[in-house]
């Protein structure tokens, strides 16, 4: 049953990671101050790692189902 849960959980990780990155990019584009340059970089890095972890989980689940 883990591949199905992996697909769902991985999708959630990809969604929230991508949503976080796109939201922060849009806020920067509109001129909102969302933190220091260092803090924004750390946030983007964490969200990118989160998204990559979701993609790896999805790939592992698909490989198990195939």
Protein Blocks (a to p, Z undefined) as FASTA:
>chain_A
ZZmmmmmmmmmmmmmmmmmmmmmmmmmmnopafbdfklmmmmmmmmmmmmmmmmmmmmmm
mmmmZZ
